[in-house]
Amino acid sequence: MATQVAIIGAGPAGLLLGRLLANLGIATVILEQRSRAYVLGRIRAGVLEDLTRAALNRAGVGARMEAEGLAHAGIEIRFDDAAARFDFQALVGREVMVYGQTEITRDLMDDRDAAGLETIYEAEGVALHDFDRSRPYVTYQRDGVTHRLDCDFIAGCDGYHGVSRASVPAGAIETFERVYPFGWLGVLVDQPPVAPELIYASHPRGFALCSMRSARRSRYYVQCDLSDTVAAWSDARFWDELRRRIGPEAAEALRTGPSIEKSIAPLRSFVAEPLRFGRLFLAGDAAHIVPPTGAKGLNLAVSDVCTLSAALGEYYTEQSTAGIEGYSARALQRIWKAERFSWWMTTMLHQFPEMSPFERRLQRAEFDQLVTVRAAAQAMADSYTGPPI
């Protein structure tokens, strides 16, 4: 079997890249290690930058997002007993859209099926070959049979633990990482959100976030120790802890119920450089991880594949290699800006082990700067809503 671009991974990055390339007349085959049901069962965030929303609409897969998504013109940040709302429209003239990553994945899967484009699920033992030469290929096993997929390029969109980055020779790649000394305990509940916009709360007991997936389903988080287990957190304990951290008004308005999903996620910052190795490109979580505080993970993946699809389109339509040669440097500029913003949000809002009173005062000073200096609030809003590529 042969195609022009082999895409490894059928998450939103790989699926969107496949749609963008199809719109340019470029053939793709997507290989996914997991089943379709497993991919759709992954719970992920869904705060979309203007860029992401526009990219999905340009790709022709944004209709349900526009009908069901929740446009947010701002966020609330709480620090101890103080609270401030930051109006993105007034500050930078942009907004964000809340629409679950699972729903984006579903929309992209349905679109690919309707277009008759090939996605191979449960592809085991995927291996990448000769991407440092002119004719790379991919091998995989399915139903006990080994298959070969010849291609011009390989796009590694298979996540942090995927085979794509692991296939790069150690001396050809450099990684940068920060592992945070806490996690987020997240609960999904079928209740209306406590507020119409997201609430970020920094409290002496730890960080909390009030988010949502829809007008009827809410997602809440509290900072927890890395040693914590889900079993140690009953629903009652979670709701009590959340109320303590989000302020009396939100605590009073909170509607609770039995959790329909509960999990603990560690936080890390991670970047791999470069993102191109001959005819192999890394995109999405295969290339970078951000802590979820800044809501950048999915948005960075979309930025990557928009840049990569344009570069591959230039190669096929104009016979120019300028785009693919510049892909890594261009993508990394935005990645490092998002890494800085996510690190800053995380550092400002969380309780760190053995934090001194001096450091806590510095966190409060950061919050006060946002509240009192319009330029600081504008910079935060600009990074949160995402400037154009």
N, C-alpha and C positions, 0 to 999 in steps of 0.2 A: 504494500500500500504506500502511496506517496501523497504529499500535500506541500503547500508552500511554507506554512508556519505550523509547527507542532506546538501546542500549548499544553503545558503540564499543570493540571489543577483546574477544577471546575467550581471554584468559589467565585465570588463576584468579580475579582480581578481578571481571572481567566475567561469567564463568560463574557464580560464586557469587551475585553480585547478581541474575542472572537467576533462579536457583533460589529465593532468598529472596523475590523479588517474586512468583514463580509461586505460592509457598506462601500468599501474601496475596491471590491472585486477580488480580494485576496483570499485564497482557499485556506482553511484551517481544519485541523482535527484536534479535539481536546481529549486528553487522557486524564482520568481521575481514579485514584487508588480506592476511594470509598464508594459506597452505593449512593444513588441519588437521594434516598431517604435519609441517610446519615448526613449528607451535606446540608439538606434542608432542616435537619434537626438541631444544627448548631445555633446557639443563642448568641447573638452579637449585637453591638450597639447600632444605632441608626440616626445619628445627628449628621445631616448632610450639608456641606458647604454649598454656596452658590455654584461653584465650579462643578461639583458632583451632580447637582440637580440639572444644570444646563447640559452636562455631558450625557446624562441619561435621556434627556429630551431630544438632543441632537441625534442620538443613536436610534431613537424611535421606540424606546422601551419605558417612557416616563408617564404614560397615560394613567395607570393605576396609582402611581405615586402622587400625581397632581390631584387625583380625585380623593384619595384617602389620607395623604400625608398631612402633617400639622405644621403650618408655617409659624415660626417663632421669630419675633422681632427683637428679642433680648433674653437675658438670663438674670437671675438673682444670685448674689454672692453674700453669704452670711459669715461674720467673723465674731465669735462669742455672742455678745448681745446686740451687735450692730448688723444692719442689713442694708444693701443697696441694689437697686435694679439698674442694669446697664442696657440702654436702648440702642440696639445695633443700627436701626434705621436712622436715628438721629445722629449717631456718632460717625457711621461710615456709609450709610445708604444701602445696606445689605441686610439680609436675614438668613436664617438657617431653616432647614426642613427636617422634621422628625418623621422618619419612615424606616422601619426595621430592616436590618441587613438581610434577614431571612426572606423578607418580602421582595427585596431587590433581586436576590438570588432566584427566587421562584419566577419572577417576571422574566429574567434573562433566560432561565431554563425553558420556560414556555415559548418564548420568542425563538430560541434556537431550534426547538422541536418543530415549531410551525414553519420555519424556514428550511427544514430538512437538512440542517447542518449536523455533522457527526460529532457526538460525544460518546466516548467509551468509558463507562463506569466499571468499577471493580477490576481495573487494570493492575495486576500485581507485578512486583519485581521490575518496575520501570527503571531503565538504565539509559543514560545519554552517552552517545558515542560521536567521536570525530568532530566536536563543535569547534575545534581549533583548525579545521580544514574546510574545504569548499563544499563538501557534501556531508553534512551531519545526518545522523539517524537515531531513532529511538527504538528500543526493544522493550517488550512487555509480555506478560503471560496472562492468558484468560482461558478459563475452562481447561486448564492443563496444557494449552497449546502456546508456543512462543510465536509472537508476531513481530514484524519489523515495519517501522514507519519511516520512510525516507522524507527528507524535507530540506528546505533552504535555510531555515532558521528555527531555533527553539526558544520559546518564551517560558521561563520558569516562574509560574504563578502558584506554586504549590506550598506556600507557607513556610513558617520558621523551621519546621521539622522535615521539610520535603527533601526530595532527592536532588533538586536542581542546584542549590548552593553547595550541597555536600559533594557534588560531582566536580566542582572546581578544584584544581590542584592547590594545596595549602599555600604554596609560595606566591600564588597569583592573586590572593584575596587578603584583605585586612579587615578585621572586625573591631568595633567599638561598642562597649556595653556598660550599662549601669543597672545593677539589680537593686531594687528598693527593699527595705527591711520590713515590709508589710504587704498585705493583700487587700482585695476587696471581696467582701461577702455580698453577693447579689441575690435578690429575691424578685421573682416575677409573680404578679398577682392580678387576677381579673377584678380590678376595681378602678374607678376613674382616678386620674392623677390628682395629687394633693394640691397642685397649682397649675395654672395654664402654661407656665414656662418652667425650665429646669431650675432647681435650687441647688447650689453648691454651698456646703456648710463646713466651716472649720471650727472645731469645738475642742476644749481641753481633753475630752475623751477620745477624740479622733475625728476624721473626716466623714462626711455623709453626702450622698447625692440623691435627689429626688428627680427621677426621669420618667419617661413613658414610652410605650410602643404605639399606642393609639389613644383615642378618647375613652376607651373602656379598659385598657390594660396598662398597668404601671410597672416600672422597674425601679427598684430602690437598692442602694448600696450603703454599707458601712465599712469603714476601715477596720481591719482585724489583723491579728498576729499571723505570721506565716505558719506557726505551729497549730493554729486552729483547725478544726475539722467541721464539716457541715453537720455531722451528727451532734456536735456539741451545741449547735444553735437551733433550738426549737423556734417555731414561728413566734411564740409569745416572747421569747427572749429577744428576737430580732426586732419586733415592733416596739418593745420597751426601749431598746437601745436607740433605735432611729428617732423616736420621739424626744429623747434627751438631747439629741444633737441638732435638730432642725429648727428650734425656736418654738415658742408657745403657740403662735398663730397657726403655723403649719402642723404642729402636733395635734392641735384641736381639730383641724380639718381633715386629718389623715383617716382614710377609710381602709381598714385592714381586712384580711381574709386568709384562707389557706393558701400557702405558696404552691404554685404550679411548677416552679423550677427554682432550685437553690444551689448555688455553687460558689466556690472561692477561687479567685483568679489572682495569681502573683503579678506584680508590676515590674516591668523592665523597660529600659531604653536600649535599642540595639540598631546599629547600622553596619552594613557590609559595603566595602568599596574595593574595586569599582563595581558597576552593575552590568558590564558587558565583557564577555570573554569569547573573542572570535565571533561565532554565530549563535552564542547563547546569551540571553538577556535575563536578568532578574527583575521582578516587579512585585509589588505588594509585600506581604509579610516574609517572603523569601529574601527580601532585601533589607527590611527594616521593621522594627517593632517600636511602638510608642506607648507609654502608660495612657490609660483611657481618659485621664483627667481632661485633656485638651480636645477630646473627640476627633482625633486626627487619623486613626488607623485606616478606616475605609476610604476616607478622603484622599490620603496619600496614595493608596492603591489605584484609585481612579485617576489621579494626576499622572502616576507612572504610565498607565496603559494608554492614556490620551497622548502622552509624549511619544511612547513607543509606537503606537499605531500611525501617528503622523510620520515618524521616521521611516517605518517600513513602507508606508504609502509613497513616500518620496523615492525610496529605492526602486519600487516596482514601476512607478509611473514616469519618473524622470531619470532613472538609471543613475541616481546620485547616492553616494554613500555618506554625505555630510550629516544627515540626520542620525543614522545609526552610529556613526563615529562620535557624535556629540551627545548621544542619549544619556550616558552615565553622568557626565558633568552637569547637564541641564537638570536631570531628575534630582541629583544630589543637592543642588542649591535649595530646592524646595523642601527636600527631606530634612536637611539640617535646620532650616528655619522652623519646621514643625516640631522637630526634636527639642529645640530650645524652648519653644512655647509650652510644650507638654511637660518638660522638666520644670519650667518656671511655675506653671499652675500646680504641679504636684508638690513642689517644694514650699510654695506659699500656703497650701491648704491642709497639709497632713501633719500629724504628730509623728516625730521621729524618735526612736529610742534615745534615752539620755539627753533629750533636748533641754538646753539651759533656758532660764528665764530671759536671758539676753536674746537668744535665737527666737523665742516666741514673740518678743517685742519687735524683732525685725520682720517677722511675718505680718504682724499688725501694721507696721509701717508700710509694707507693700500694699496691703488692703487700703489703708488710708490714702496712699498715693493714687490709687485707682479712683477713689471717691472724690478727691479734692482737685486733681489735676486732669483737665479734660484731655490733654495730649496723651497721658498714660492710659486713660480709658479708651481713647481712640486706637491706640496701638494694640491693646488687648482685643478690642472688637474686630480690628482688621485681621489679626491672627486667627481669632476664633471663627469668623465667617469665611475666611480664606480668600486672599487676593487672587486675581486671575493668574493663569500660568504666564 
